[in-house]
Structure formats: C-alpha cells, structure tokens
C-alpha cells in the first residue's frame, strides 16, 4: 500500500495537518508603534547574516519560502492518517506559505477570499462568515484538532505554514457542524536546520507591515529546536474613517524525548484594533446605493479592541516502526471591548438619506479548551497492509458578556455622513454567559482491498450540550461603580449521543490519476422544542461526492474535479398542529461541480485556483419550498492566479503574476416580503497583478496591484437594512522579502 508522497506545502514543515493526521469609556490599550517592529527586524538582520557567514554552506539545505514542494509525508484533511492528497475522497484546497507571501494574504479572510468555492460574507466588518456549497463553515481546527471557535477577529497568518479548506461535511473529526466544510490552520513548526526570513511591506492607505521568522536547533545535535515569528501591521482604510492595527508574536519549541517521542510546546498572541462598522443600507423596495466607496456610516470613535492568546502542548509518541500515539492540548482566551455607532436596520429613500444610528458597548471574554488523543498505525491482513486510527476529543467553551445599547442614539445622512458624533457614556445593563461542551470518540480505517482499490471508512460518536444564563437589570450603574448584572436561571440544551459515518472508495487508474466516491454525514444541533417539550433532534447533513484527482509533473501539480450533492434533513419547521412548537421536517438540497489546479506546471511556472458551480434550494419547507436557500453566494465562481519566475537569459530574476476572481450575480434580502428588501450585485471580475525581481537568491522585491482596473463593486451584500460593503478600489503594495 502506497504511503503519502504528495503535499502542497514545504516538506520541511512537519506539523500535522487537517484531516489526514499528521470600563467602557476607557481609551483603547496603548500599542507600540510600527517603528518598534521595524527596529526588531533591522536589528535582527545583521545577527542572521553573521550566523550564516560564520558557517558558510551550513544551511544550504534550508528550504526557500518561495518554493512549493509537493513531495513528502502529508497528513490529509479529514482522515488523520498518512494519505496522499489525490487519494482522499473529498475536495480539499491548500493555501500554501508560497501563496500567502506571493499574494500578501495577511489574514484568514484574505486566504479564503482566494479559495475556490468559498464566499466571504457578514454584516459586521470585523465578523466574517465563510460559505461553502451553500452552507456556513462552522468548524475550525488547528493542526487537525477541533475547537468550538477561533479566538479573536481576523486571525493573522504569521503563525501558520498553510491553510487547508475541506469543502463538504466534516463531522468525523470535528463533531457538531454545518455540512459546508471545515478550515484547518497548520502552525509553523521548528526545523532541524537554521532558517530565517523577514519582510517589509508598504502600500496604499498608509499600509505598512513588518514580518520576521527565525528558527532552528537550540542545542548541538538538534534535540531541542525553536522558532519565533512576529509581525506588526498598521493601515488606514479606503473608507473615510478608521485605522487597523494588528501585532502578532508566536514562539514554539520541540524537544526529542529520546528516540521515541517529541514534545512540542508553543503559544501566540494577537493584539488587534479596528474601526468596526455594519456597512451600507439599500433603497426602500430594493436596490444598492450608488454612494462613494469611501462612505462610512459609523462614528469616528468606533472601535473593536481585541487581545487573544492561544497556547498548546503536543506529545507525539512513536510506538515502534508502524504505530504512533498523539496527545494534544490547546487553550485559548479572547478579550474584546467594542464601542461603536452603527446604522439601524432601515432602508432609505432616494430623496431622503436619513437612517437611525444605534450606540453599542460590549465587553466579552471567551475561553476555549481542546483535547485530542489518538493512536494509529499499520497492520497486515490477508496479505495486504492497512491503516487504522482511533481517538477521542473534548471541546469546551466558556463565553461571558456585558453590554449596553441605545436604539435612539442619533441619525446620519447616508448621502452626506457626519462621523463626528459625540460619544455617549455607556452604562451596561445586560449580560450573560454560556458554557458549551462537546466530546466524542472516533475511528477510521484505510483498507487496501487490492493493488489499486482502497476503502476509507470511519465513524464518530458525539455528544453536545450548552448551558446559558442571561440577565437584565433596570438599575443604571455608573461605570466607576458598576453593579453586577442580575442573571436568570441556567437553561440547558443537550444533544443525545449521535453517530456520523464516513465511507469512501478510491481507485488508482495509474500512478498519476485516481477516481473516487464518498458518503459522509454531519450533525447540527437545533434549539427549538417539540410539543412534548423535547429538544428537537439535530439536523443531519448527507453528502455524496464523486470525482477524479491527478498528481502530474512528478507530483508538482495537483488537479481535481468533483461533483457533489448535499441533503440537509430534519431542519426545524413550525408544527402545524401546535403553535409555538416545531417538528424536524425541513429539507435543503445543494449540488454542484468544482474544478481545481494547484501547484507547478513547470519548475518556474505555478498556478493556483479553480471554478465552482453551486445551486441550492429549500426542498421541503413550510414557507420557502422550492426557493433558493443561500442567494448571497454565486452560482458560478472562478478564482485563478498564475505566476512565472524567469530563471535564465537577460531577464533572469524577473517575476510576473496575474489573477482574476469572477463571480456570477448574487442577491440578498427577502423578495417575498410585503415591502421587498432585495439587493443585487451583478456579475463582476476583479483582476490582480504583480511584478517582481529576485535581486539575488535570498532577496526579492515585488509590486502587487489589487483590483488593477479599479472595478466598482459590492464584495458583500445582505439586505436593504445594512451589511452591504464595497470592495477595495485599486491598491498597490511594495514588498521586500529576504531569507537566510
């Protein structure tokens, strides 16, 4: 049975990957200026250069950050076993470190914006929702370990080697989830050879960023290894008010405990400040506003102020030649303070642009913990080698908040906005807390039925529960002497034990091409109740997928084509015989086709991207039957980027790249209301380009141009009330990247 030989991230990165196992008026916290981070980078550079010069050639085998290497062990998405990407019977996209740096994909949102089949949406500018195959993605993993959520807004990719996106149902290793897919973030890990890199970037709207990444052996022999990465990023916005600031630091060490075990411990911290807003409204009766792209309908003091920290420990224990055990513990905390004015959910008339503004203050804390333990390995049966893995995980989340809201705070004219609005004195008068718990056991086998035919099968037994307390006080405590919010009694919702199966067949047509078919289920808890007072059963997602994958050009290029159908059944519907109660009879159907190419056509010509087609509808619903289910994601979407690096001749060192994101028309809102609230964005294309020059082997300068032709479009739409956001105008970024 063939072991894993293809990957789309650097072979020197040994981290496990997703699926296959390897008070209110206080000012924001003071932030260090970007100059401090630049100073760190400048100060470190001579040390790094000296380290390289002191032992010439010592680090010659270090891998360049600009390379894509598709050979080496891979732990593929959704399986937690060593399986080739082309032999996984589901669709997986990998955004590698090369792509992240080539296209300046600073955040998870940036990466998902360039991932085929993914739509980025959300009413809040700092709260993103990702849609895949018509459904929200509600599952996040880090190094293959699931969590109840990702702490902090807009996670920066400084910490991560790559991002993996599994499209389709993913409950086997994540538990309760929507059937849209899952996102796995693969951390940077210490390497056994010295390596270092740094970058300085500057661009439109005073966009400045500095990055550093250095690591290697900490003792002679390399039994102890470390890595440190950090970034500082500040930028104004293309709209009238606002500046984002984000600072990230990450450290990790790995220690070999003899020849059989490795202990890895690390943590990262992110400090983030942003001008939160809720976008633009539309017209009464439908339609988007033709206002300036720079229009901002908040206050000049709007802010989301967030600090998050994530720590982890991982023990990888090799149990002989073919078996291993792994235990991972992750702990995170996010503290956020929000104070902002946002527009109420009201449309405007062409001759009267006034809308209400609401003032809001919120102070939230979220803590989550994840534990995952598994053991797996190979065994012989009937003369063939097979793989098996069994494990258990626990996910915990504790969330608390206090807040205040004034719904009659002010008014603002969308056609001539004045953002100099007096800031109110906040008096929090409501709050609550919740505790979410999820645990499960899972098993998975990769059975070699013949030289070419493999069966991948598994199942998960899951339990889920949430406890919550909400409160409200009519007292109006002062911020200097706040009174505690009086909380109500605990309420509890619990999902009984449920099993979700997974099965897939792969057939190796040749050494390069594989065809496959798979069936996988997902579960999503629901909080409605039946007439007898019982919590309604979870909705169940059922996905059938078939396709073909090819690893060409000696494994440098991965091609895939897939067709799928998802049925989400058992959705809550009003009980026709018992008003105020529900029955689990609703159904949604989603189906489509996806094509993708990722890797290198030649040694110096790369391509990333693909095409996605999706159609979805309510198959059974008391009010929406046969109507579209998710209309804010396009039926057709194309995301494609190609890059060429001239390596010989008079133009040696020149780099050229271009990409296009094209979408068919989308719409949001309610077309069937007495007064329609529909907004529509016609089909559009956005073109990006880059030109660069490799000054020498370890120094590259690039100029990236986003929205080359300055296309005017709405990148997110919602309805006529709010949540409509313009896409960025033409912008440029100049970067200087170096490696040692």
N, C-alpha and C positions, 0 to 999 in steps of 0.2 A: 504494500500500500504506500503510495507516494506521500512523502512529507511535504510540508509547506515550502514552496520555493519562490513565491511571488509576493512582493509587497510594494506599496507605492510611497513608502516613507524610508528614511535613511536606515540602512542595515545596522548602523552603529547604535541606534536607539533601541534599547532592549525592553522598553516599557510594554506592559500588557495592553492590548487594545480591545476595543469594543466588539464584542461578540465573540471572537474566537479567542480564546483565552489568553493569550499571552497578556432747658425751658425754651419755649417756642420763640421768643424774641431774641434769643442769643444769636450772635453772629456765627457764620459757618466756621468750622475749625480752620485755624491758620495752616496754609500749605507752603511747602518750600518752593521757591521759585525754580523755574526750569533751568536756570543757570547753574543751580546746585547739581542737577543731574548731568548737565553737560560737563561740569567740572570733574565729576566722577569718571566720566568716560575719557576725558582728556588725560586725567591723572593716571588712569589705568593703562593707557596705551603704551607708554614707554616701558612699563613693567612687563607687559605682554611681549613686546618686541624683544626686550632683553632676554626674557625666558626662552624665546625661540632662538636667538642668536647664540646663547650660551651652549646650546647643544644642537648644532646645525644638523638638520635632517632627522632629528629625534621624533618629530611629529609629522613626518612625511605621509603617514598613512591616515591622518585625520581626514574626515570626510568634509568636503566643502558644503556649506549651507545651500549653495545654488544647484546642487546635484539632486537628481531623482534616481534612486536605486531601487529597482523592482525585484531584487533578489534578496533572499534571506528569510529567516523564520518569521511567520506572521501569525498572530492570534486573531482570527477574523471576527467580524461583528456578529453577535447573536449566538455564538457557539461556545466560546471559552475553551476551544481546543485548536491544535495546530492544523489548520486547513487553509489551502490555497484560496485566494480571493475568487478565482474563477470557478472554484469548486464549492462555493457557498450558494445554496439555492434561494437566495434573496438578493435584493438590489441594495448595494452599499456604495456610497460615494466617499472618497477620501480627499480631504483638502490638506495637502502636504505642507511642510515648512517651506519648501521651494515656492509654492503658490502664495503662501502667506506673505513672504518677503518680496516676491516679484511684483505683486499687485497691491502691496501696502494694506493688507487686510488686518487692521489693528484689533478688531473685536470679533466676538462670535457672530454678531449681526452682520458684519462685513463679509465674513466667510459664508454664512448662509445665503446672503444676497447673491452669491456667485455659484450656488449649488443647484444643479438641475432639479426641477420638480419641487422646489421649495418656494413658498410665498411668505414674505415677512410683512406682518401687519400689527395692529394695536392702536388703541385710542390714545394712549399716553406716549409721548415722545421717548420716554425712558423705559417703557414697558413693552417688550417685543413678544409677539406670538408668531410661532412658525407653523405653517400649514403644509402638510404633505398628503397627497392623494385625497384631498378634500377634508381631512381631519386635522385638528390641532396635534402638534407633537407635545406630549406631556411628560416624556421620560428623558431624564438626564443621567448620564453615567460619567464617572471619572476613572480612567484606567479600567474600564469594564465593571466597576462597582456602582450599583444604582444608588440614587439618593431621592429624597422626597422633593427636591428642588435645588436649583443652583443659587447660592447666596450672592446677593449684590447685583446691581443692574449692569448691563453691557460688559460682561466679563472680557478682560483683555487677554489676548493670545500670547503675551510674553511668556506665560507659564507653560505653554503647550507645544509639543512637537507637531501634532496634527489634530485634525477634527474629522471624525467619522460620522456619517449620517446613514442610518438604516431606514429605508423607506418601507412602510408597511408595519403590520402588527409585530409587537416585540415583547410580549409578556413573559417569555420563558425565563429571562434573567432580570426582569425589572418589576414584575408584579402588576398591580393595577395600572392601567394605561389606556389612552385612546389608541385606536388602530392606525394612526397616521405614521408612526415611526419613533425613532429614538436618536438621541445625539450623545456621542461619546467623545470626551476630551482626553487626549493622550498626553500625559505630562512629559516634559523633558526629564531625562534621567542622566546620572553621572556616567561618564565613559572611562575606559581604561587608558586612553591616551589624552594628552593635553589638547585642549581646543579653546579657542576664544573668538568672539566676534563682537562687533559694535556697529552702530548706525547712528547717523544724524539725518534728520528729515526736516524740511521746511516747505510750506506751501500756502495756498490761498487761505484767506481769512485768518492770517497770523497763526497758521497751523505749524506747530513745532513739536518735535519728538526726538528723544534720545533713547537708545537701547544698548544694553551690554549683556553678554552671555559668556561666562568663562567657567571652565571645569576641567577635571582630570584627576589623576591619582594624588592622594594626600600623604601617602607613605610609600616608601620603597617597596616595589612589588605590586602595588595597586590594590591590596586587600581592602583599603579604605579609599573611597572615591567621593568627590563632592562636585557640586555645580551651583552656580549662582547666576540668576538672571534678574534684570531690573529694567524698568522703563519709566519715563516721565513724559507726559503728553499734555499739551495745552493748545486750545484752539478756540477762536471766535466762531460764531455760526454764520451761515449765509443769510439768516433772517435777522431782523433789526436788533434784537436783544439777546444776550446770552453768551456765555463762555463755558466751555467744558474743560475740566482739569482732572487728570487721572494719573495716579502714581502707583506703581506695582513693584513689589520685591518678592523674590522666590529663592529659597535655598533648599537643597536636598543632599543627603549623603547616603551611600550604600556601603555596608560592611559585610565582607565574607566571613561567615562563622564556620571556619574550616572549609572542607571541600563540598559540603552537602547543603549549606544553607546561606542565604543572603538576607540581611535585614536592611530595609530602606526606610528612612525617616525624612520627612520634609514638611514645609509649610509655605504658604504665600499670603501676602497681604495686599489689598487694593483699597485705595482712598479715592473717592470719586465725587465730584461736584458738577452739577449740570442744571441748566435752566429748563426745568420740566414744563411742558405745556400739553394741550389737548387738541392742537391743530386748528383747522378752519371749519366753519359750518358751510351749508349749501343754501340754495334758494327754497322758499316755501313752494311745495309742489314738486320739487326735484331740481337737480342741476348743481354743478360745482361753480364756485366763484372765480371770475377772471381777475382776481386781485393780484398785486405784486407778489412775486415769490418770497420776498423778504418780509411779508406781513406776519406780525407776531401779536397774538391776542391775549397775552398774559400781562403780568406786571414786571417792571424792571428788577424787582427783588425776588422773583420766582427762583426756587432752588430745590433740588434734591441733593441731600448731603449724606453720603453713604460710606461706611467703613466695613469691610468684610475680611475675614481671615479663615483660611482652610488649612488644617493640619492632617497628616496621615502617617501611618506606620504600616509596613508590609513585610511579612516574613514569607519567603519563598524557599521551600524545603524540598530538595531532590531526594526521592525515595528510591534509590537505585537508578539503573540506566533509563528505564522507561516510565517511571512514575514520579509524580511530584505532588506536593500539597502547598496550598497558599492560604494565608490568612491576612485580611486587610481591614484596618480600622481607619475611619475618616470622621473628622469632627469639624464643624464649621459654625461660624456666627456672623450675622449681618446686622448692623445697627444703622437705621436710616431715619433721618429727620426731613420732613417735607413741609414746605410752606410756599403756597402759590395761589394765584388767582387764575381761574380757568373759566371758559365760557360754558354757560348752561346749555342744555340740550334743546336749543331752539333755532329754527331756520330764520332767514332774513328775506325781506322783500327787496327787489331791485331799487326801489325808491327810498328805502329805509333800512340802513345797515346796523341798527342798534340791536345788540343782544345783551342778555344779562351775564354778569360775571359772578362767580361763586368764590369765596375765600375759603381756604382749607389749610389746616395744620394737622400733621400726623407724625407720631413718633413710634416706630416699630422696632422690634427685636425678633429675630428668628435664629434658632439654633437647630441644627440637624446633625444626626449621627448615622453612620452606615457601617455595618459589619458584614463581611462576606468571608466564608470559609469553604474551600472546596478541595477535592482530591481527584486526580485523574491520571490516566496512563494507558498503556497499550497492553493487549493480551492476544494470545493466539487461540483460534478456534476454527476447526475444520480446515486446517492448513493455511489460514489467512490471518493477517494481523488486523486488529480492530482497536478503536479507542473508546474510552468511556470516561465520563466525568460526573461526579455527584457533589452537591454542595447545599449550603443553607445561607440565608442572609436575613438581616434585620435592618429596617429603616425607621428612624424616629425623627419627628419634627415638632418643636415647640415654638409657637408664634404668639406674640403679645403686642397690643397696640393701645394707644390713647389717641383721640382725635377731636377736632372741632371744625365745624363747618358753618358758614353764613351764606345762605342761599339768596339773600337780598343785599349783597355786598356793594355792587356797583353796576354800571353799564359801560359798554365800549362800542364804538362805531367801527365795524369791520373794514369800511372803505377809507377811514381816516383815524386809525387807532392811536390813542394816547396811553402809553405804558407807564407814565409817571403817576401811578396810583398810590395814595397813602397806604402804608402798611398797617393793618389792624393789630390790636392787642389780642392775642389768642387766649382763649380760656377753655382748655379741653374739658369736655363734658360727656364723653362717651368712651367706651373702650371694650376690650375683650381679650380672650386668649383661647388658644386651641392646641390640642395635642393629637398628632396623627401618628399611628403606629401601623407598620406593615411588616410581615415576616413570611418566609416561605422556604420550602425545600425544593430542589430541582435535580433533574438527572438528564443526561444527554449521551447518546452513543453515536459513533461514526463507524458503521459496519461495512466492511468490504465484501460485497456479495460476489464479485468477480473481479477480474483484472481491470475492467472498465466501469463497472456499475457499483455505486455506493449508496447506502441508505443512511440518512441522518435523521434521528428520531429522538424526541425528548418530551418531558412534561414537567409542569410546575404545580405544586400545591400551595396556594396562597391564602392568607388571612389579612384583613384590613379593618381598622377601626379609627374613628375620630371622636374626640370629646371636646366640647366647646362651652364657654361661658361668655355671654355678652352682657353689657351693663350700660346704664344711663343714669345720670344724676341731674336733677333740676337745679342743684346748687351751682353757683358760678364761681369756682375757686379762683383766686388770683394766682398768677404764675410764680410769685415769690413765696406763696404759701398754699400750694395746691392740695386739695382734698382728694382722697382716693376715690376712684370711680367705683360705685356700688355695682357689683356683678350679680347676675342672676344665677340660678342653679345650673349644674352641669347637665348638658344633654349629650347623648351618645348615639352614634350610628356605627353599626358593625356589619361587615360583610362576612357571611359564613364561609367556611373553607370551600375553595373552588379549585378545580383542576383545569389548566390550559395546556393543550397538547401542541406539539410541533412535529412535522414529518416532511422530509424532502428526499427526492431521488436525483442523483446526478449521473450522467453517462458521458464518459470520456470518448468523444468522437475521434480525437487524435491527440497528439501531445500538446496541441495549442487550443483546441475547441472543446467545450463542454456544454451539453444541453441539460436542463434541469426542470423539475416541477416541485412545488411545495404547497403545504397547507399549514396555516398557523392561526392560533386564536389569541384574542386579547379580552381583558375584562375591565370595565369601568364602573366603579360604584356609583349609585344614584341615591339621592337624599329624599325622594318622595316616598309617601307611605300609601299602603293599600287600605281598603275599607275596614279590614280587621286590625289595623294599627301596625301591621308588619312593614318593616323597611322593604321597599321594592327591590327585587333582585337586580344584580348588576347587569348592564347591557353587555352583550358579547359581540366582539368583532371576529369575523371569519374571513380569512384571506386565502385565495387561491392564486398562485403565481407560476408562470412558466416562462422560460427564456433560454438564451444562449449567451455564453461568455467565451472570449478568446484572449489569450495572452500571447501577443505577437512580438516580433522583433527581439527574439531571445528573452521574452518576458518583460521588455521595457514598456510595452503598450498594452493596456487592458481595454477591451471593447466589450460592451454588453448591450443586450436588447431584451426587454421583458414586457409581458402583458399580464395584467392582474385584474382581479375583481375582489372587492371588499363588501361584505354584507354586515352591517351593524344591526343586530336584532335585540329585541327586548327593551327598547327605549321607552321611557316613561310617557304615558298618554293619559289625559283626563278620563276617569272612569265614567262612562255614560250613565251608569245606574246609581252612582254615589258621588254627588257633587263635593268637590274639595279633596277627593282622593284619586288615586292613579292606578293604572294597570300597565304591565310591561308588554305592550303590543306594537310599539312603533318600530319601523324599519327604515334604514337608509342604505342605498346602493351606490357604490363608487367603482368605476372601472377606467382602465386607461392603458397607455403604452409609454414606455420610457426607453430612450437610446442614450448611450454614454460612451465617451472616449476619454481616457486619462493616461498620460504617460508621454513617451518619446517616440516619434516616428523615425527619427534618426538620433544620433548621439547629441546633436545640437539643435534639433527642431522638436519642440514639445507642443502638446495640445491638451486642453482641459475643457470639459463641458459636455452638454448633451441637450436632447429635446425631450419634452414631456407633454403628453396629452392626457387629460382627465375630464371625465364627465361624471356628475353625481346628482342624485335626486332623492327626495323622500319617496320610498317605495310603498310605505304604509304609514299614514299619519292622519289624524282626525281633521286637521285644518290645512295642511300643506301637501297632501298627497299629489305626486307627480310633478311637484315644483322643484326647482333646483335647491340643493342643500347648502352648498358653500359657493356663493357667487363672487366673493372678493378674491378668489384665486382664479387665474386664467385657464381656459380650456386648452390653449396651446401656449407653450413657453420654450424659448431657445436661449441657452446660455453657453457661449463658446468663446474661448480665448486661446490664441496661439502665440508662440514666442520662438524667435530664431536667433541663435548666437553664432556670429561669424567667427570662425576659428582659424582661417587661413587666408592668405593673399593680402592685398593692400588694405582691405577693410577689416582685417583681423582685430577682434575686440569689440566690434560694433554689435549692439543688441537691438532688435526690433520686435515689437509686440503689438497686437491689436485684438480687440474682443468686442462682442456685441451681445446685449441682452434684449431679446424681443419677446413681447407679450401680446396675446390677443385681448380684445376688450373685456373689461370686468365691470361689475356693478355691485353696489351695496345699498342697504336700506330696505324698506318694505314697499313693494309695488302694489300691494293689495290693501293697504290701509285706506281709510276714508279720504285722508289727505296723503298722497304718496310721499315717501321720504327717500326716493331713489336718487343716487348719484352714480354717474357712469364715467369711466375712464376708457377712451377709445384705445385701440391697439397702438403700440408705440415701440420704438427701438432706441436704445442708448448705446453709443459707441465709445469705447475707451481705447487708449493707445499708449505706447511707451517707446522711448528711445534711450539707449544706454551705451556705455563704453567701459570695457574692462581695462582699466589703466594698467594694471598688472594682475598677476594671478590672484592676489588677495585683496584687490581694491577695485570697486565698481561704482560708477556714478550713473544714476538713471533719472530721467524726467518722465513722470507718469501724468497723463492727461485724462481726467474723468469727464464724461459727457462731452466728448470732443466737439460735437456740432451744437452744443448748448440747447438741447431739446427741452421744451417746457412741458412738464407732465406732472401728474399726481402719482407719487410712488405708493401711497397708502390711501384707501378710501374706506368710509364707514357708512355714513348716512348724512342727512341734511342737518343734523344737530351739531356734530363735531366729529373729530377723528380723521379729517382729511388733510394730508400732508403733501406738499410739493417735494419733488425730487431735487437733488442738488444741481445748481447750474454748473456750467463749465468750471473746472478747477484743475490746478496743477500742483504737483508735489515733486520737489527735487530731493533725491536721497543719495547719501554717500555711505556705502557699506564696505566693511573690511573684515577679514578673517585672519587668524594667526594659527 
